[in-house]
Amino acid sequence: MVQVDFLTAGAVFAIILLVYHYIAKKYEYFLPKPIPCIKPSFLLGSSGPMMLRQKDIISHVQWLYNQFPDFKVAGFYDLTTPIFMLRNPDVIKKIGVKDFDYFTDHTPTMAGASEKEVNGDQLFANSLFALRGQKWRDMRATLSPAFTGSKMRHMFELVAASAKSTAEYFKSEAKAGKRLEYEMKDTLSRFSNDVIATVAFGIEVDSMRERENDFYVKGKQMVNFQSIVVLLKFLLIRTVPSLAQKLKIDFIDKDLAAYFKTMITDNMKQRDAHGIIRNDMIHMLMEVRKGALKHQKEEKDTKDAGFATVEESTVGKSNHSRVWTENELIAQCFLFFLAGFETVSVAMTFLAYELTEENQLTYEDLQKMEYMDMVVSEGLRKWPPAVVSDRFCNKDYLFDDGEGTRFVIDKGQTVWIPTIAIHNDPKYYPNPEKFDPERFNEQNRSNINLGAYLPFGIGPRNCIGSRLALMEVKSIMYYLLKDFSFEPSEKTQIPLKMAKNMFAMQAENGVWLELKPRH
């Protein structure tokens, strides 16, 4: 009996030792590279402070970025995964644009090792964000015509109607003598929800007046990334993506997915049956299904929506013969929802907060569209909705900075672009904590290094919906500031403290503001 126990203990010890050496070996990746690396903690790598909720995501990324200020590239470990962090705008442009063919994809999560492994029912895995390789190229080219300036102008009426309805709600509340004190993330998420409903799903909801409508409630459940279930899914996907793929783990709850899929398919059937045409995303996807959505060759891709607009590359303007399944098209509506509900509402929330400090700003200023664009561009500079961006190396890449630093980024490795840290680096933006729209006036904007201004990413893999996002932000700001000013209330936290969670860029106690009628 003692001998058996001894053998069992020895076997367990041997397994623990093997696991320890296996993990420790992972932490040797950067040793032969001529770049500095943050010393990792066992199992947690450099992510311990955020995983243990000691730091918020912004301060964590800035801490990583500031460790080696004299280097263009540095290393760290996300849990046990080595990450190359790009710290220089010219390096970012080189990897994100010039050498894009080496870094075409996001880091695999539910996208699997190859497109053959993606299950057709997995909504996130089939979204444009997660698709990889040629399938991503084909989907980008398929969707790109839906996001041109001319198509966005067709959708403007829908976005403006939602913005006007939200402003009218506040006017009616003010007329009734109510104090207009609101948590702005909740308020602007409701507006974003209504825009997504009308633009992407083809239905009309009013989440300010009907506060518990099904579309809003289920949508909020879908983007709740703080639940323990989602957290466990995230850790499994990040640490053992191959197992997560075999188990068909998806970020999206199956019941919620079924609800939205039924809504979209029923909408399509009704439009087919009655010949209904509406300038929204459902119509665009129906055009895709028929092969009728094409780029207009005469249309120039300009920054018509504002300075922050990203331009489409040749990838988005290419031709292909791929036929998409209904699930693959529906998955894109989910991506629009996730991006619109969360990231756009975050951008609007922090912009509203900054405008409480901008006391000299008048409605007359914002009526000038150039100044409105300056304000929005600066908001996206200080509070980019995507804190970091990533790229996945799909073939060995020889990095050479032209100044003597040469090394290989191996196939299968990830590079990070720490957007929030670059946007708040005094090297590129003097006095970065100050909200200063004049950085983006006609004289100053030419001095901005585009590798250091990345609110919608960079290169062919940038955000396809930048025009729609900017149109949404500008519309709600125009209609609200026409009749109200944003003022601090007793609940306003100045300065803001960020919540210490792993996913979202959000204020610890919310962003509470008071809307004061101008008239």
HUTA-V889577 format. One record per backbone hydrogen bond with DSSP energy under -1.0 kcal/mol. NH is the residue of the N-H (numbers start at 1). CO is the residue of the C=O. If there is no record, write none. Layout:
BEGIN
nh;co
NH;CO
NH;CO
END
This chain:
BEGIN
nh;co
5;1
6;2
7;3
8;4
9;5
10;6
11;7
12;8
13;9
14;10
15;11
16;12
17;13
18;14
19;15
20;16
21;17
22;18
23;19
24;20
25;21
26;22
27;23
28;25
29;26
31;28
33;30
38;75
41;45
44;42
45;41
46;77
47;44
51;47
52;48
53;50
54;49
55;49
60;56
61;57
62;58
63;59
64;60
65;61
66;62
71;68
74;85
75;36
76;83
78;81
79;44
81;78
83;76
84;414
85;74
86;416
87;72
92;88
93;89
94;90
95;91
96;92
97;93
98;93
99;94
100;97
102;99
103;100
117;114
118;115
122;119
126;122
127;124
131;127
136;132
137;133
138;134
139;135
140;136
141;137
142;138
143;139
144;140
146;143
147;144
152;148
153;149
154;150
155;151
156;152
159;155
160;156
161;157
162;158
163;159
164;160
165;161
166;162
167;163
168;164
169;165
170;166
171;167
172;168
173;169
174;170
175;171
176;172
177;174
178;173
181;179
182;513
184;511
187;183
188;184
189;185
190;186
191;187
192;188
193;189
194;190
195;191
196;192
197;193
198;194
199;195
200;196
201;196
203;197
210;206
213;210
217;213
218;214
219;215
220;216
221;217
222;218
223;219
224;221
225;223
231;227
232;228
233;229
234;230
235;231
236;232
237;233
238;234
239;235
240;236
244;240
245;241
246;242
247;243
248;245
249;244
257;253
258;254
259;255
260;256
261;257
262;258
263;259
264;260
265;261
266;262
267;263
268;264
269;265
270;266
271;267
272;268
273;269
274;270
275;271
276;271
280;278
281;199
284;280
285;281
286;282
287;283
288;284
289;285
290;286
291;288
292;287
299;296
302;300
304;302
309;306
318;315
329;325
330;326
331;327
332;329
334;330
335;331
336;332
337;333
338;334
339;335
340;336
341;337
342;338
344;339
346;342
347;343
348;344
349;345
350;346
351;347
352;348
353;349
354;350
355;351
356;353
359;357
361;358
366;362
367;363
368;365
372;368
373;369
374;370
375;371
376;372
377;373
378;374
379;375
380;376
381;377
382;378
383;379
389;417
391;415
392;105
393;413
394;102
397;409
399;407
401;405
407;399
409;397
412;393
413;410
415;391
416;84
417;389
419;417
420;387
422;418
423;419
425;422
428;425
429;425
434;431
439;436
440;437
441;438
445;441
447;444
448;445
452;449
457;454
462;459
463;456
466;463
469;465
470;466
471;467
472;468
473;469
474;470
475;471
476;472
477;473
478;474
479;475
480;476
481;477
482;478
484;480
485;516
487;514
492;489
499;506
501;499
506;504
508;497
513;182
514;487
515;180
516;485
518;483
END
